[in-house]
Amino acid sequence: MPQLNSASFVSQIFWLLVCFSLMWFFVAKIIAPRIADIMQRRQRKIDDCIAAADAFKQTAEDLVLRYNGAIKKAEQAAALSWTEAKNQLEEQSKKMRSEMAQRLQERMDKNEKELSKIEADVKSQVNSLAVDLAVKVLHKMEIETISKEQIEKVLREEVSNG
């Protein structure tokens, strides 16, 4: 085997060192810097993406806070509006109730006056109708001795006694 020949050890070691040096130089000066550059670009891209994600996250958190604040304001405004509307409706209801009670009382007073007037008219007519009826009954019974004035007098006495 030629590799185990001791006479060729020196030349093999020489060419081993030459080839190893060339490969080392090629890897150290060409391949390693390219790999390092790729790694740096990759790390910068990852860092940029992480920074952008953090910025988006912060923006999203700010938007969520603003959204929640807007919702709270809207809820407060709605509650205030609801309370105001409720109070207005209660005031209107009270006002309408008092107006209706006043109108009802006015109508009741008016109706009571009319009823009192009608009652007085009826009472005055009842007496005259009772006298006229008594006269007609007596006339039918052919009793002409009792006069209309006498009947009115008896009726007034009976009504005043009770």
QUIVEN-V237270 format. One line per field, one symbol per residue. phi: phi as a letter, one per 40 degrees, with the letter a starting at -180 (. if undefined). psi: psi as a letter, one per 40 degrees, with the letter a starting at -180 (. if undefined). burial: I if it has 16 or more other ideal C-beta (glycine too) atoms within 10 Angstrom, else O. A space follows every 10 residues. Layout:
phi=???
psi=???
burial=???
This chain:
phi=.ccccccbcc cccdcccccc cccccccccb cccccccccc cccccccccc cccccccccc cccccccccc cccccccccc cccccccccc cccccccccc cccccccccc cccccccccc cccccccccc cccccccccc cgbbcccccc cccccccccc ch
psi=hddehddedd dddddddddd dddddddddd dddddddddd dddddddddd dddddddddd dddddddddd dddddddddd dddddddddd dddddddddd dddddddddd dddddddddd dddddddddd dddddddddd efhedhiddd dddddddddd d.
burial=OOOOOOOOOO OOOOOOOOOO OOOOOOOOOO OOOOOOOOOO OOOOOOOOOO OOOOOOOOOO OOOOOOOOOO OOOOOOOOOO OOOOOOOOOO OOOOOOOOOO OOOOOOOOOO OOOOOOOOOO OOOOOOOOOO IOOIIOOIOO OOOOOOOOOO IIOOIOOOOO OO
